[in-house]
Structure formats: C-alpha cells, structure tokens
Amino acid sequence: MAEVGIGYGTVPWVWMIMLPGEQAGAVDGRLSLVPLRDLCTVLASDPVTVTVQVVGNLLVFAALGFFVPLRFAALASVPRVLALAAGCSVLVETAQYVLPLDRVSSVDDVLLNTAGAGLAALASRPWWYGHAAA
C-alpha cells in the first residue's frame, strides 16, 4: 500500500510541474537561486497566486514524505526524508531548467517541496516503526 501511496500521490504532481509552458522551446530556462525572492515578488503582486504556489509546492512530495518511512525502515527519520525530498526536488528543478519547458527553476520550490515532505513525514511518524518493512 505504501508504494501505491508514493506513486499515486507523487507522480501526478511531478507530471503537472513538468508540463511545458506557453513559450516552451522558444524561451531558455530561467533560474532563481535567491531564497524567497520569487515568493516575495509574487506576494507583492498577487497574494492568491502565492498561496496557490505555496500549497501546491508543499503537496508535490508530501505523499513521498508520508509513505517512505512506512515502507522503508532505513528512511524512517525526518532528516533522511528531508534529504530524499530535497534530492528529488533538485532533480525536478534541474530538469525544468535543462528541458525547453518555459519554466522557472527556483530554490523556493526546492525549499517548499522539501518542507511539505518533512511535514507529511511528521504526520505519519506514529506509524513508522509498526509498519516499516524490515
């Protein structure tokens, strides 16, 4: 069940954020490496959009964070879940930059994706040791 939760809870989000934008192929990848710059810029112009961005980014790897400690005993710690989620998020952001998708690769996305996985891991913590595979 944990594998199903990981797959069905993560793949649709990753699929969605890897979809090409309106100018895919015509615009080079854009990069934002200053933490919180993107969120502050959007917040100043449209608070609703920043709320949707924050919630969406928190959910991208939440299923991974929730179910991985239940399935893999070796990953049943918050720092390990955070490292896994950060690594996955960096891979996605790198792909968004390298592929002609008309997307912005942002450190804010990595931070929020990782935080969402960490919060979800904390939510599943009461069940870690009873259900983790040996």
C-alpha positions as CSV (number, residue, x, y, z in Angstrom):
1,M,0.0,0.0,0.0
2,A,2.8,2.4,0.8
3,E,4.3,2.0,-2.8
4,V,0.9,2.8,-4.2
5,G,0.6,5.9,-2.0
6,I,4.1,7.1,-3.0
7,G,3.4,6.6,-6.7
8,Y,-0.2,7.9,-7.0
9,G,0.5,10.7,-4.5
10,T,3.7,11.9,-6.2
11,V,3.6,11.2,-9.9
12,P,0.6,13.4,-10.8
13,W,2.2,16.4,-9.1
14,V,5.6,15.8,-10.8
15,W,3.8,15.3,-14.1
16,M,1.9,18.6,-13.7
17,I,5.0,20.7,-12.9
18,M,6.9,19.2,-15.8
19,L,4.2,20.2,-18.4
20,P,5.5,22.8,-20.9
21,G,4.6,26.4,-20.5
22,E,3.1,28.7,-23.3
23,Q,6.5,29.5,-24.8
24,A,8.1,26.1,-24.4
25,G,11.1,25.7,-26.8
26,A,11.2,29.5,-27.5
27,V,12.4,30.6,-24.1
28,D,15.6,29.5,-22.4
29,G,15.4,28.0,-18.9
30,R,15.3,30.6,-16.1
31,L,17.0,30.2,-12.7
32,S,16.3,31.8,-9.4
33,L,18.8,30.9,-6.6
34,V,17.9,33.7,-4.1
35,P,15.7,32.1,-1.4
36,L,12.3,33.6,-1.0
37,R,12.8,36.1,-3.9
38,D,10.1,34.5,-6.1
39,L,7.6,34.2,-3.3
40,C,8.0,37.8,-2.2
41,T,7.8,39.1,-5.8
42,V,4.5,37.2,-6.4
43,L,3.1,38.1,-3.0
44,A,3.6,41.8,-3.7
45,S,1.6,41.5,-6.9
46,D,-1.0,38.7,-6.2
47,P,-1.4,37.1,-2.7
48,V,-3.8,34.5,-4.1
49,T,-1.3,33.2,-6.6
50,V,1.4,32.9,-3.9
51,T,-1.0,30.9,-1.7
52,V,-1.7,28.5,-4.5
53,Q,2.0,28.2,-5.3
54,V,2.9,27.6,-1.6
55,V,0.2,25.0,-1.1
56,G,1.0,23.3,-4.4
57,N,4.7,23.1,-3.7
58,L,4.1,21.7,-0.2
59,L,2.0,18.9,-1.7
60,V,4.4,17.8,-4.5
61,F,6.4,15.4,-2.3
62,A,4.0,15.1,0.6
63,A,3.0,11.6,-0.3
64,L,6.6,10.6,-0.6
65,G,7.3,12.1,2.8
66,F,4.3,10.4,4.4
67,F,4.7,6.9,2.9
68,V,8.5,6.4,2.5
69,P,9.2,6.0,6.3
70,L,6.3,3.5,6.5
71,R,7.7,1.4,3.7
72,F,11.5,1.7,4.2
73,A,12.7,1.4,7.7
74,A,16.1,2.8,6.7
75,L,14.5,6.1,5.8
76,A,12.3,6.4,8.9
77,S,13.8,9.6,10.2
78,V,12.9,13.2,9.4
79,P,16.4,14.2,8.3
80,R,16.5,11.3,5.8
81,V,13.1,12.1,4.4
82,L,14.2,15.7,4.1
83,A,17.4,14.7,2.2
84,L,15.4,12.4,-0.1
85,A,12.8,15.1,-0.9
86,A,15.4,17.7,-1.4
87,G,17.3,15.4,-3.8
88,C,14.1,14.6,-5.7
89,S,13.2,18.3,-5.9
90,V,16.6,19.3,-7.1
91,L,16.3,16.7,-9.9
92,V,12.9,18.1,-10.9
93,E,14.1,21.7,-10.9
94,T,17.2,20.8,-12.9
95,A,15.0,19.0,-15.5
96,Q,12.8,22.1,-15.6
97,Y,15.9,24.2,-16.3
98,V,17.6,21.9,-18.8
99,L,14.5,20.9,-20.8
100,P,12.8,23.6,-23.0
101,L,9.7,23.8,-20.8
102,D,9.3,27.6,-20.3
103,R,9.6,27.1,-16.5
104,V,11.5,28.9,-13.8
105,S,13.8,26.7,-11.7
106,S,13.7,28.1,-8.2
107,V,15.3,27.4,-4.9
108,D,11.9,28.4,-3.3
109,D,10.4,25.4,-5.0
110,V,13.1,23.1,-3.5
111,L,12.5,24.5,-0.1
112,L,8.8,24.2,-0.2
113,N,8.8,20.7,-1.7
114,T,11.2,19.6,1.0
115,A,9.2,21.2,3.8
116,G,6.0,19.6,2.6
117,A,7.7,16.1,2.6
118,G,9.0,16.8,6.1
119,L,5.6,17.9,7.5
120,A,4.0,14.8,5.9
121,A,6.7,12.6,7.4
122,L,5.9,14.1,10.9
123,A,2.2,13.4,10.3
124,S,2.9,9.7,9.6
125,R,5.5,9.3,12.4
126,P,3.2,7.5,14.9
127,W,3.1,4.6,12.4
128,W,6.7,4.4,11.3
129,Y,8.0,1.5,13.4
130,G,4.9,-0.6,13.3
131,H,4.6,-0.7,9.5
132,A,8.1,-0.2,8.1
133,A,9.5,-3.1,6.1
134,A,12.4,-4.9,7.6
